[in-house]
Structures are given as C-alpha cells and as structure tokens.
C-alpha cells in the first residue's frame, strides 16, 4: 500500500516527526543555528492557536501589551533562583554597531555597550519593572496583561517546534493584592489552556502541579498540562506559575492596601509556545503525514479540480467556485468554513498526496463526472489513519453542503476521543517500587538524550510520600538514570493512596512518571 | 476653559506629542535605552492596524510566515548597498551564555560565537536565503509572504513610536518571474497602504516615488506614502520597494524559466510599523489628547455609570448593561460596535477626562436621570476639537441605538475630511528658486535635529529637472542646511512643468519638499 511518507512511526518515531515537519510544509531549519523558519502552513496553524487563545485571554479580562526584547543583565541578576535557571542559555548583545576593519565587517570595538543586554528568555523581570511604576494602590490591582512575542533560549540540541533557540509564545503576567487572588488566576489560566488544547487541538492533557525541582525558577507553584505523544512520551504543553511575592520583592512592586499598610503584590505568569505544534504533530500525525483537527486547520476543505488543459476546464472551475461559495456560507465549530480551491499547475494525484501530508481534513476532488452530475467526491483525512486504504465518498452537492458542518464536527470529536483512549490505555497504575519501575522503563533507555523515540511503555501513575531533601536528591538521580521524570501531581486525586513507589512509606499523593520531550 | 493636557500643540508640539503618548496610556520608555513599552490602549490600536492590514494582505494573495530574529553577519555583508545602509545601527549578539566571574555576572568568555549574529534590522537577507531553497522553477513563483515581527535599529535619539531602537512592524517579501510582475506587486502594496491608512486611520497621504538618495539600501525603486502632521512636517508612513535582481543575485535566487533558461528572480519588499501610531497622534490629536477615528478605536463607546455607592447603583448598572447589549448588536464601519462599561472605582468626572485623553470616540454618561428616563447622554470626542466646550447630547435610548452606527461613520469621514483639508491648505506650489525656498523654510530652522516642532510652513510642491551626480550632491547639502528633504515625486503629475526649483532648467517632474520626522 502506498504511504505518503518514507518513514513510519513504528520504524523511527523521531525521524518520522522530522519528515512530517518537512513534508507537511510546517517549518524548516534556518542558516542560524537552532532557529527555525515557520512556513505558511505551519504559521497558519499558529495563527489559529493565537486567535483561539487570545479570545479566551480577553474573555478572562486580560489585555495585550508589548515589552522590550532586550533585558538589562542586572535585571536578570535580581532574582536569585531566576538567574540560576536562565543565565546559562541566553543570547547576549554586547555591541551596537559593525565596522569594517582590514576589509572585514566586525563588531565595532568603539561601540561596546556599558551593560550587556540579554535577548529575553522570558519577561518577568522587564515586565515587573513596569508593574512597579503602574502600581501604587490596591485600586490599581489586579493588573492582567499578556504579550505575544519571540523569546530566545540557547539550546544545544534543537528540534523544530519542540526545542529551538528562538520560539514564539505568549506570556501572561499578572499582579494581585493577595495570594488568594493570584492563586485563583494561576488556576484559571491552566484551565484555559486545558480547555483550549482539548477543545480546539483535540489533544487530551492531564492538569497537575509540578514537583519542587521541576518548578519555574522563582515560582512557589507551577501547574502544567501534560499531553501524551504517540510514542508514549509526555510533552509539557503549557505552564501557569504562582510566583508568590518573590519577583515583587526583587523588583519592589508595592502598593498601599485598603487598610493603609504597604504590601508586596503577588504575581503570576503563564505561557504556551509554538511547541504546541510539535504536540499536535505527535498526537495526530500518522504514516501519511499530519492530520489536523478541523478547528485548527488553516483550510478545512481544499477543492481540487481535475484540470486537463482543455475548454471543459472552464465549466469545472465554475462548478468549483459555486461549491466554494456555498461552503463559505456554512458554519462549523463556531466559525465559517475555511475552504479554498487548488488551481496550481500540478497533477491531481500529486496534489492529493500534498494535501494528505499537510493534514487537510477534507480533500474534495472534482472531475468532469462530478461537475456534470452535480456531485462531490471527498476524502476524509482522519479515515486514512491506521493503514486503511484512502476511500472517497460521493454525495450530491446539496447533500455535501448540508452535511459538511456535521462531518467536520464529528472529525474534531473523533480525533479527541481517539487520543483520549490512547492516553488512557497507556497509563498504568500497577507498577510497584523501584524494581518494577525499572523493568517498566528500563528496557528502552536507548541513546537519545530524551530517551528512545519508539517503544516507550507510556506513563506510570503512582502514589508517593512527597520526599524531600537528600532523599529526594537520590530519587531524582535514580529517575535520571532511567531517563524519566515526574511530570506532575494531577489535580484529580483519589481519596486513599498506595505506599510510596520510591520509599514504601505511606503515600500522600499520586504523581505521573514518564519519559518526556 | 479646562483642557485635558498641560501642553498645547501651539506652545510646543514636541512636548505635546510626548504628553499625549503618556497621558493617553499609549506607551512609555523602558529601562532599556531606546526601547518602548506599548501599553494596553496603544497595543489595542496596533492590533486593529494589524487586523486591517492582515486581511488586506491575505485578500491580495499573501501568506504569513516567521523567519529567525538573528541574521548571520555574513548575510548582511552580501549585498553591498544594504550593508552600507544598515551596518551602522545594529544590535550584535556575540555570546550565548553568562557566567559569574568574581561574583559578577558577565558574558562567558568561553561562550563567544564563532560568527556574531545581528538582531534583524530588516529581513531581506535571511528570507532570501529561504527563497533560494523554495524556488527552482517558474512554477514556484510568485512567492508572496509577509511576517509580523520586531526589528532593531540602534538609534541614538529616540522618540516613542516615531523612532525607537526596537519597533514592531510587518515586512512583506515577494519573488517574481520578471520585472513586470514584481513592479506590479510593488505598486499594489503601496496602494494597499494608502487605502488602509486613509480609510481606517483617516490619515490622508501622498503616494509617490522616493528620489535616488532616499531609496531603501539595495532597491531599484522605493515608493512611499507621506502624511502631513499638524506641525506641517511630513511623516513617511509606509514604503514599498522594487528590489530588481540585486538581492536575488547576492543570494543566488534562481529559477528555470518557461523557456528553459535560468534566471534570477525579481524581488520586492514593503513594510509599515508602529510608527503609524505616531502619525495617528500627530494627525488627529488635539489639546485634550488623542482623538481616535472610530475604525481604529479599541473601544468606540465607553459607558460611564455615575455610581454613588448606594442601592440605586444596581438599577444604573442594569440599565448600562442593557444599553451595552443593544449596542453590541449594532454594526458600524463593517464590524460590530466595540463598547464597554467603565466601573472602575473613580469619580465620573475623572473618568470622563481619562477617556477624553485616550480619544474614545463616544463617551456615554448614565446617571439616575438617564436611567429612569430611558435616555442616553453622550459626548462626541471629535467635537471637543478646536477649543469648543465639551457639550453632551441627550437622546432616548432607542434613538441613540438606532443612530449610533451613523454617528460613528460620520465621525470617521469627518476626521478624514478635516485632515485632508488641512493638508491641502498647507501645500504650496508658488515657491520659486532657492531664495524663495530658503525664505519659506528658513525662518524656522530651530535647534531640533528634525527641525523645529512648531511653526513649520507645510510642504512645497515644485518642479525639478531630476539632477544627478555632483549637481545633486550640492543640492542635497543645501537642503540639509534648511533641514528639509525631498519627500517623494507624487504618482499624480501634471502635464506640463515649471522650471526646476533648484537649477532653473526645464522641469520634468513635480516633487514634494518638506521637513520630516
């Protein structure tokens, strides 16, 4: 059977991923080490992610701003944990001019900056500096802002969308009168992420709290949404942090409370990035390329006329244009249907495979027979899945127009259910103690720094006693040997707990253990 | 009479501008030299600019992408004119890590980059590098892409929105099979800019071609839209460049033509930036702050309930909510009306002045009388203009809801007409020769590097003979002494020309001469 890709997921998941990124025209490596070029189809997906989230941020009272790309080195140095967490991987601007010296263009020695500037790895410090000026009374709080921006973290090993030196993201930053208000915001936003990612991206996640060593540098609490990829690994798809008063203290964000006393604000931050597109690929992709949930498809339907360079082509195009106009009047998943006609100078079969690779939900092919018979022949991209042969369905044009909204809606739901079932089937709670944990994950440690890209056994859900200090250091070292981490402690917890998987002491909480990206 | 600002335009236009930026909550200086913080109200305006332009770009066949922030130094060096134009004002990244040395955080000497990276001042070179890979046959052309991004040019004297080290913009980049197709694109996009800026921003402009010395570094032709500010200066509000094959040659963007020969692609680029917001302020602002054309107002109507902390407040708020719901069902200028209720803990008069300064088109005030009488009292922001006393109009709620779309539409048109008349009245074509030009502009040279910020005499439209070589060098030196420049040669030209204003030789073209930002 013909497949659209050379590599299958089963053969080499990591190579398959890279092939999908390339063959679905999502992104490519650039000449700048670790930076990516996001191509139109990939960027179109990002625009839909932006629109969907932006609407939700505004509905929950947030406004967008823009803060400088550059952060003075001294700002980063203010918060001790923060500097530890970020100082090791940042792009540093040291000069503001080039000069030709001996015929070679070099940084001008006379144009060295007094204080080096950091290209933002995250903006808590520079935004906090504004908050300090914006806040004087409790009446000024809460401040609820967000920015869509590029950030840079100097990564040594990069992978398109998953880990690049520069990536695009949004970062929400808020300031509140007290812990309760800030904490409620932290939880509200992780829930906004869960709802968006599940509803629009059809990507099921587990919401939970990160353990102490996995927290954001400078946070009191970090919550994450964790998604399961088809290779059984976890992908942290979004985080929301309650920062306590750490940043407010480091940056002097104070206000006069209603009772007249002076207090430090409680701040939060939360973000998701272009990494979500990596999650999308590894959740829904198949051996023919990307599959897009309709809510996230830049085009939900592409009409391919079978042109033959003959006079009858005009009728064919007229029919396609009429069909497109009728489809555009239809609504699905809360928005008008996104449809276009592919008139590129390529043969229809080549176009079909291009569109299959790109994950277009419905591919409509119109030849002379369809045009003259008032019919529509279409292919459901989700149904190519699992090695079934591509099978077109034929409906009358009126039937298709009437049913298409429902078809797309069903595809969206179907993809979420499929991913949910896969996730549920690959989380086990029957692993007990280190030996079983080792047996569970150990066979597939592999050479990859992230652990092997295939044959991962999924996640383990287990009770633990929340060890700390030296005991926890030891546990982490053992986990690192198995290339696994604690992903989070899910918000949904049982009433009773098994003994701690690491220590055998009475359990107090359940955690998820997994390999991850 | 009470005014909302301390400084009037007449007293000190430049100080007035900065007061509007600050008092209308548009932007502020950041701790990073030359970089700005764009505040929510200012960013809301930018979002509407983005949405309006993005729709137009997509309607003209363009797709969005994203290219790396960093450009290898060697890329910039490839195109000779380009490097001359940009090398002198760029942020240079030289290190990728910080390190604590003697207790001080510094760029890690062991983490110096082999090749320095430039923070993009514009992306022709890095995008051209991708185009080279994307193009092999004439069938791959045209490539029509755009990106929304931040760029950095190290400016020594900065002014919020007008000239900052970092700013936000869009940059369109396209590649075509021949000059005709690329040139048509160049003209199409400058027309998109003109239409958008006039229709949505109510900012009249003159479209024309830049003279040789004012072209983009590396362009064959540069077209600009020039707007007139209320101080009589010109603001270049957008540019569109036909780049010939210069970049294609420097970057090896070649394709096989239909006739089998190998050719270089013809490329274009075009951009507008957050500078447009500076133009908006200086076109429409008055001595009470910003005035926003309704099409560009994040909120077109803000309802201010006159709350008194008493039980009757509940009825007042109910009435305001009903009004808001009815207004949201109305459409104006092609979109649903944007309205919100201001329930902040401030007195109504203070709120009114805040909203006046921000330029909210309609300020609706609802007290007990309006609520019980089924009425609406509103203030038109455009009518505060020119020293008239703020005068509220009272209508029944039904009347107001029925008429509001028309009122906002009329305000939009009125603001454009007002600015058009001002521009027309301040362009003279009666200046002849150097002496008259000197007399016209000379009295007001002033100390400001941009020329004086008040009492500029507007623009001169004059014929010239298109001098070049040494003759032109001399002319430019004389223009520089008067702190004036040739803005562009308008697309609309007369049939006959007066003698050249500089040389007295027969004229061949009309040009605009002005002070500018």
Interface residues (C-beta under 8 A of the other chain):
Chain A: X28 X30 X31 X32 X35 X36 X37 X38 X39 X40 X43 X44 X46 X47 X63 X64 X65 X66 X67 X68 X69 X70 X71 X72 X73 X75 X76 X77 X83 X87 X88 X89 X90 X91 X92 X93 X94 X95 X96 X97 X98 X99 X105 X106 X107 X116 X117 X118 X119 X126 X129 X130 X133 X139 X145 X149 X150 X152 X154 X166 X168 X344 X345
Chain B: X28 X30 X31 X32 X35 X36 X37 X38 X39 X40 X43 X44 X46 X47 X63 X64 X65 X66 X67 X68 X69 X70 X71 X72 X73 X75 X76 X77 X83 X87 X88 X89 X90 X91 X92 X93 X94 X95 X96 X97 X98 X99 X105 X106 X107 X116 X117 X118 X119 X126 X129 X130 X133 X139 X145 X149 X150 X152 X154 X166 X168 X344 X345
